[in-house]
Amino acid sequence: MSKTSKVWVPMVIAVGAAAAGAYAARGRGPEIREFFIRQTLERPVLNSSYAELAQRLERGGVELTARFERAGESAGNRKALRHIIGIERWGTARIERMNAGGPAAELDGHRSYKPPRDASWAELLADLQTTRAHTVDLARRLDTSPPAEGVTVPHNDLGDLTPKGWLRYLALHANIESRRVRSSGESGNLQLS
């Protein structure tokens, strides 16, 4: 399988599944969304400890950083990296507010969590490592002092997620978005918010 196929085949399958889900969801949207969340975000981590999630996040962070280092700096790669960092900081801040007993229900957006547009490539790579280390640390803290059973934290689009579901979401989001980066010599048109 070519490098391009490794990226596009899973994306085509995911888009096809999303389209099929959207078609099936007509008139039953909330049920389909909840089913998707349970199957892709919550169920896979249901029996995982926070320590196990921390290890997976740590390994994923190493792979993520290596992927961006190999790809090198480009406008699209900078945009993708800022987006990933912003989403991960936003998600961990929301989990931390819940864990501290604060207003986790504040549905702020991720844009204010992004690094500055003028940050250097080296600064963005360092921010990625620092952000992921913070997420790993959060998972370890949750392992030491787990939240009460049934606690959820709202996501703006996906609804209520458990802290474990959030950690899985952050890992999946970063992995999926990072697979769209292009080497400095390749052209790529990333459309990220």
C-alpha positions as CSV (number, residue, x, y, z in Angstrom):
1,M,0.0,0.0,0.0
2,S,1.4,3.4,-1.0
3,K,1.9,6.2,1.5
4,T,-0.9,8.1,-0.1
5,S,-3.2,5.1,0.1
6,K,-2.5,4.7,3.8
7,V,-3.9,8.2,4.3
8,W,-6.7,8.2,1.9
9,V,-8.2,4.8,2.3
10,P,-9.0,5.2,6.0
11,M,-10.3,8.8,5.3
12,V,-12.6,7.5,2.5
13,I,-13.9,4.7,4.8
14,A,-14.4,7.2,7.6
15,V,-16.2,9.7,5.4
16,G,-18.3,6.9,3.9
17,A,-19.3,5.7,7.4
18,A,-20.1,9.2,8.4
19,A,-22.3,9.7,5.3
20,A,-24.1,6.4,6.0
21,G,-24.5,7.4,9.6
22,A,-25.9,10.8,8.6
23,Y,-28.3,9.1,6.2
24,A,-29.5,6.7,8.8
25,A,-29.7,9.4,11.4
26,R,-32.3,11.5,9.6
27,G,-35.0,11.9,12.1
28,R,-32.9,9.9,14.7
29,G,-29.9,12.1,15.0
30,P,-29.3,12.1,18.8
31,E,-29.5,8.2,19.0
32,I,-27.0,7.8,16.2
33,R,-24.6,10.3,17.7
34,E,-24.8,8.6,21.1
35,F,-24.2,5.2,19.4
36,F,-21.2,6.6,17.6
37,I,-19.8,8.1,20.8
38,R,-20.3,4.9,22.8
39,Q,-18.7,2.7,20.1
40,T,-15.7,4.9,19.1
41,L,-14.9,6.9,22.1
42,E,-16.3,5.4,25.3
43,R,-16.4,1.6,24.8
44,P,-12.8,1.2,23.8
45,V,-11.6,2.8,27.0
46,L,-14.3,1.6,29.4
47,N,-12.1,-1.0,31.1
48,S,-8.8,0.9,30.7
49,S,-7.2,2.5,33.7
50,Y,-6.1,6.2,33.5
51,A,-2.5,4.9,33.9
52,E,-3.0,2.8,30.7
53,L,-4.4,5.8,28.9
54,A,-1.5,7.9,30.1
55,Q,0.9,5.3,28.5
56,R,-1.0,5.3,25.2
57,L,-1.0,9.1,25.2
58,E,2.7,9.2,25.9
59,R,3.5,6.8,23.0
60,G,1.2,8.6,20.7
61,G,2.8,11.9,21.6
62,V,6.2,10.6,20.5
63,E,4.8,9.4,17.2
64,L,3.0,12.7,16.7
65,T,6.1,14.8,17.3
66,A,8.1,12.5,15.0
67,R,5.5,12.8,12.2
68,F,5.6,16.6,12.3
69,E,9.4,16.7,12.5
70,R,9.6,14.4,9.4
71,A,7.1,16.5,7.5
72,G,8.8,19.8,8.2
73,E,7.5,23.3,8.2
74,S,4.9,24.5,5.7
75,A,1.9,26.7,6.0
76,G,-0.5,23.8,6.1
77,N,1.6,21.9,8.6
78,R,1.8,24.9,10.9
79,K,-2.0,25.3,10.7
80,A,-2.5,21.6,11.5
81,L,-0.1,21.7,14.4
82,R,-1.7,24.8,15.9
83,H,-5.1,23.2,15.5
84,I,-4.1,20.0,17.3
85,I,-2.4,21.9,20.1
86,G,-5.5,24.1,20.5
87,I,-7.9,21.2,20.7
88,E,-5.8,19.3,23.1
89,R,-5.3,22.3,25.5
90,W,-9.0,23.1,25.2
91,G,-10.0,19.5,26.1
92,T,-7.6,19.1,29.0
93,A,-8.7,22.5,30.4
94,R,-12.3,21.3,30.4
95,I,-11.4,18.1,32.1
96,E,-9.4,19.9,34.7
97,R,-12.2,22.4,35.4
98,M,-14.5,19.4,36.0
99,N,-11.9,17.7,38.2
100,A,-11.4,20.8,40.3
101,G,-15.2,21.1,40.8
102,G,-15.3,24.1,38.5
103,P,-17.8,25.1,35.7
104,A,-17.0,22.3,33.2
105,A,-20.2,23.2,31.4
106,E,-18.6,26.4,30.0
107,L,-18.7,25.7,26.3
108,D,-15.8,27.8,25.2
109,G,-14.1,27.2,21.9
110,H,-10.6,25.9,21.2
111,R,-9.3,28.9,19.2
112,S,-8.1,30.8,22.3
113,Y,-6.0,27.8,23.3
114,K,-4.0,27.8,20.0
115,P,-0.4,28.9,20.0
116,P,0.3,32.3,18.4
117,R,0.3,32.4,14.6
118,D,3.8,33.9,14.6
119,A,5.3,31.1,16.8
120,S,8.3,29.5,15.1
121,W,8.3,25.9,13.9
122,A,10.6,25.0,16.8
123,E,8.3,26.7,19.3
124,L,5.3,24.8,17.9
125,L,7.0,21.5,18.1
126,A,8.0,22.3,21.7
127,D,4.4,23.4,22.4
128,L,3.2,20.0,21.0
129,Q,5.5,18.1,23.4
130,T,4.6,20.3,26.4
131,T,0.9,20.0,25.6
132,R,1.0,16.2,25.3
133,A,3.1,15.9,28.4
134,H,0.4,17.9,30.3
135,T,-2.3,15.6,28.9
136,V,-0.3,12.5,30.1
137,D,0.2,14.2,33.5
138,L,-3.6,14.8,33.7
139,A,-4.3,11.1,33.0
140,R,-1.9,10.1,35.7
141,R,-3.5,12.5,38.2
142,L,-6.9,11.1,37.3
143,D,-5.5,7.6,37.9
144,T,-4.3,8.7,41.4
145,S,-7.6,10.5,42.2
146,P,-10.3,9.2,39.8
147,P,-13.4,11.2,39.2
148,A,-16.7,9.9,40.6
149,E,-18.5,7.2,38.6
150,G,-20.8,8.7,36.0
151,V,-19.1,12.0,35.8
152,T,-19.2,13.6,32.4
153,V,-17.7,16.6,30.8
154,P,-19.5,18.4,27.9
155,H,-18.1,18.6,24.4
156,N,-19.5,21.3,22.2
157,D,-20.4,19.0,19.4
158,L,-20.3,15.5,20.8
159,G,-22.3,16.1,24.0
160,D,-21.3,14.6,27.4
161,L,-18.1,12.5,27.5
162,T,-16.5,10.7,30.4
163,P,-13.0,11.9,31.2
164,K,-11.7,8.6,29.7
165,G,-13.8,9.3,26.5
166,W,-12.3,12.8,26.4
167,L,-8.7,11.4,26.6
168,R,-9.5,9.0,23.8
169,Y,-11.0,11.8,21.7
170,L,-7.9,14.0,22.2
171,A,-5.6,11.1,21.1
172,L,-7.8,10.2,18.1
173,H,-8.2,13.8,17.0
174,A,-4.4,14.5,17.1
175,N,-3.7,11.2,15.3
176,I,-6.2,11.7,12.5
177,E,-5.4,15.4,11.9
178,S,-1.6,14.7,11.9
179,R,-2.0,12.1,9.2
180,R,-3.0,14.9,6.9
181,V,0.3,16.7,7.1
182,R,2.5,16.8,4.1
183,S,6.3,16.8,3.7
184,S,7.7,20.2,2.8
185,G,8.0,19.1,-0.9
186,E,4.3,17.9,-1.1
187,S,1.4,20.2,-1.7
188,G,-1.5,19.9,0.7
189,N,-4.6,21.9,1.3
190,L,-5.6,21.4,4.9
191,Q,-8.9,22.8,5.9
192,L,-8.9,23.1,9.7
193,S,-10.9,25.4,11.8
